[in-house]
Amino acid sequence: MRPLKRKGMTVLLPCIGLAIGWGIWEMLIRIGASGSLIAEAFAPGPSLEALYHQIREGVLLYHAGVSLRRVLIGLGLAAGVGMPLGLAIGYFASLERITVLLFQFLRTVSPLSWMPIAVIALGIGDRAVIFLIAIASVWPILLNTASGVRHLNRSWLWLARSVGASTTHILIHVAIPAIGPQLFTGLRMAVGIAWVVLVPAEMLGVSSGLGYYLLDTRDRLSYSELMAAILGIGVVGLLLDVGIRSLEARWRRLREEQS
């Protein structure tokens, strides 16, 4: 009975949290509305009704699909740059000392500060948005990868070296499997940052995506649709995080089966 009870609580507690959030949302609207039709348009009822119609008509799904494509491409670029660099920096202490100041400086620059340069260099459109997503999400991947390699048990690396393994072989077949938790942590952080940067990045003159759709609903004074779009952004971001956690859980099970 205990496993069933534990599973029941696992489902019940998040539902309680959602109910509390709903109540706070409704309360804030009732307190702040004071008869304002604009404020009442942001209430849970009209917002969820607008969300239902947006999903049914396919409008929100279309813009979410465009945004997801941009995010996945940007994350792919960030991982393609961040993971190899992180492996190298974590393995070679001299390379870490060479790059530490440069990377810490670049990391502290707000990703949105690159907007004018992105538009000048890449023009208005997908490429500028993807660039901003990539430059924002590369740092958690790079730093978590480097930290994982840096804290590896060095005896594993020495053992692999003693049997003639090359540096590339050590990094691919010893380091990467051992630092899986750090890689997934970096990836989860990167997904969160990419999804936050996406919305303002999609206000760079593109004609599709969730950020564009937010501006469109605002310009049309359709406030219930605007709130529904915000809810949609939150739901898609949550699903992305759940997907990453599911991949991590599957990876852990495979590791346990292999060991």
N, C-alpha and C positions, 0 to 999 in steps of 0.2 A: 504493500500500500504506500510505503514511503516514496518510491520513485514516481508513482502516479500523483501523489500529493505535491511532490516537488515540481513536476511538470505543470500541474494546475496552477501553482503559485507563479511559475515562470510566465504563464500567459496572463494570469489575473493582475499581477502587480503593474505591468506596463499599461494594461487597460485602465487601471485606477489612475495612473499618471496622466493618460490621455483625457480621462473624465475631468480631472482637476484642471488641466490646461483648458479644456472646453469651458468649464465654469468660470475661470479667470477671464478668458476671452469675452464671454457673454457679459460678465460683470463690468469689465472695462468699457465695453461699448455702451451699456446702459448708463453708466456713470457719466461718460463723456459725450453721449449723443445729445442730450438736452433738446430733443425734438429735431435735431439736424438730420435731414434726409441723407446727406453725404456720409455722416458717421454711421447711420443705420445700414448703409450699403455694405459696410465692412463687417457686419455681424455674421455669426456662424451660419445662420439659415440661408440668407441670400448668397453668401460666398460658396457654400457647399452646393447650392442649386446651380449656380453659375459653373462650378467645377464639373458637375454632372453633365451639363449641356456641352461644355467645352470638350470633354472626353467623348461624349456620344457623337458629336459632329466631327471629331478627329482633329480639331484645331490645335489643342494642347499637345496631343500625341505627335503631331507633325513637328511643332517647334521643339518639343523635348527630344525627338529623334535627331534633329539637326544639331542641337546643343550636345547631345551625347556623342555624336560623331566627332565633333570638334574636341571635346574633352578627351576621348579615347586616343585620338591622334596626338594631341598635346602630351598626354601621359606616356604614350609610346615613345615619343621623342625624348621626354625627360628621363625615362628609364634607360633608353639607349645611350644617353650621355652620362647620367648619374651613376648607374651601376658600375660600368667599367672604371670610371674615375674614382668612385668610392672604393672599389677593390684595390686599385693601384695606390691610392692615398693611405688606406689602412695597412697595406702590406709593406710599402716602402716609407720608412720614417723620414728620410730626407725629402721625399716628394711632399709629404705632409707639411714639413717646415717651410718649404718653398711656397706652397699654395695657401697656407692658413690665413694670412692677412688678406690676400686678394679675395679669397672665397668668402671670408667673413664680411668684407666690405660689400661685395656684390649681393650677399644674402640679405643685408640690412636695407638695401634699396627697395622701396615699395614696388611690387610688380607693375602697379598701375602708373608708376612714373615713366615706364618705358612706352606708354601709349603714343606720345607724339613721334618718337623715333620709329616705332612699329609702323605707324601710318606713313611716315615719310619714306621709309625703306621698302615696305611691303605693300603699301596702298591700302585702301579700304576693302575689307572682305575677309574671307576665311583665314588667309595666311597671317594677317595681323592678330586675329583672335587666337589662333593656334600658337603663335609665337608667345603671346602673353601668358597663356596657360602653361606652356612648356617652361618658360623662365621662372614662373612662380612655383611650379611643382618639382623642379629638378633638385632643389636644395634638401628637402627632407629625405629624398631617395639617396642622394649622394652622402649626406652626413650620417644617416643611419647605417648605410652599407659600410662606410669607413669605420664607424664605431664598432660594428659587429666584427669586422676583420681584426681591428686593433685589440679587441678583448678575447680573441680566440686563444685557446690553449696552445702555446707555442710548441709544445712537445709533438702535437699532431703535425705541424708544419715541418719540424725537424725530422720526424720519422719519414714523412713523404719525401723530403729532400734526400734522406740517407739511402733510399731505394732507387734513386735516380730520377725522380719526378721533376719535370720542368716547372718553372714558375707559373706558366699558363695552366698546366695540368693541376697544380696545387690549388690555384684560385678557383678553377671551374669545378673540380671533383672533390676538393676538401673544404675550401672556404665557403662557397655558395651553399652547399647543403647544411653546413653548420650554423650559418647565420640567417636561416630562414625566418625566425621570429623578428629579427631586426629589419629584414627586407619587407616583411608584411606590415610592420609598424610604419616604416617609411612610406610604403605605398598607400596605407590608409590616410596618413597625414597629407600626402600629395593629392589624393582624391578630394579630401576636404578643402584644401587650399584651391585646387583647380576649379571646384564647383563654386566657390565664393568669388573667385576672380572672373569666372565665365560671364556672369550677369553684367557687370560694368563693361567688360570687354566687348560684349555683343551690342553695346550702345555706340559702337564706332561706325555707324552708318550701314551696317548689314541689314538685310531685309527679311531675316528669319532668325529663329532661335528664341529662347525664353527671355533673354535680356531685351531683345527687340520687341517681343510681345508685351512685356511690361510697359515699355514706353508707349506702345500703340494703345493699350487699354487706358493709360493715363491721358493721352491726347484725345481719346474718344469720350473721356469723362465716364467711363464704365468702371466704377469703383468696385463693384462686386466681382467683375471679371478680373480686375487687378488683384484683388485679394485671393481669388481662386488660382491665379497664376503663381502667386507666392506660395500657396499651399502645394501646387504642383511641383515647384522647385524644391520644396522641402521633401516631398515624397520621393522624387527621383534621386535626390542626394542620399536619402536614407536607404533606398534600394541599392545604390552603389556601394555604400558602406557594408550593408548586409552581404552583398556579393563578395566583397573582399574578405570578410570574415568567414564566409563559407569556403572560399578557396583555401584560406589558412587552416581551417579545421580539416579539410580533405588532405592537405599537405601533411598535417600532423599525424593523421591516421595512416597515411602511406609510410611515413617515417617509422611509426611504431610497428607496422607490419614487417618492414624490412629489417628492423632490429630484433 
